[in-house]
Amino acid sequence: MDASREKKLIAAIAPLYKKGRDGDWEHILRTVDLCRYLLGHENGNPNIVLPAAYLHDLGWTAVDYSDFNAATPAVKTKTPSFIQHMEQGAVIAGEILSDLTYSRPEIQEIQSIIKIHDLPETVFKMNNINATLVVEADRLDRYGNTGISRFKTMFGKEKTKGPYWEEARQLRREGLNNWFRTPTARQLSQKLAKEMGL
C-alpha cells in the first residue's frame, strides 16, 4: 500500500473511529499490523488487505450497538447491529475510498470483504486470500494478552469473570478450529491462545 495513500486514509478514518466504540481505533491498528505480518508469509494483495483492515469496523461508528454490548458472547452475532455494522461499514468505506481515488474494482472488493468480515464461514467460501487474511487478522486480535485487554475495554473488567467470560473463552477455543485457514494464522493463533491460557 502506497505510504501517501495510507496516510490520507488514516487521516480520514482516525477521527471517526475515536468517536465510536472504546478501543476500536487501537484494534484497527493491531489488525493492520497482523495483516502486515500475514502478508509477509501468505500471498495477498496489500492494496486490498490493508485498506480493508483499516476500514472493516467503521460501521460501528454509524449504528446503535447497545444490543450488541448487552448480549452474551454467543448471542452477539444475532443482534441487529452486528449485521448493520458490516453493511454500513461497506457503504462508508466506498465513500472514503472514492475520495482517495481508489479504482472501482478495488473499492468493490474491499466493500465485499467489509460486508461479511465477521462471518468467517461465508468469507472462506469466497476462496479469496485477501478476504481470508482480513478475517484472520481481525480474529487473531481476540487472542493473547491484547485480546484480554480489548475485551475488558469493550465490555468491562467485570465481564472477565464468571459465565460471561467462560462463554467468550469457549468461543475462542472453538475459533481455533474455525476461524483460521492459512498456516501462518493457525500457528500464531495457537501461540496467542496459550498466552491467554486457552
Buried (B, 14 or more C-beta within 10 A) or exposed (E): BEEEBBEBBBEBBEEBBEEBBBBBBBBBBBBBEBBBBBBEBBEBBBBBBBBBBBBBBBBBBBBEBEBBBEBEBEEBEEBEBBBBBBBBBBBBBBEBBEEBEBEEEBBBBBBBBBBBBBBBEEBBEBEBBBBBBBBBBBBBBBBBEBBBEBBBBBBEEEBBEEEBBEBBBEBBEEBBEEBBBBEBBBEBBBEBBEBBEB
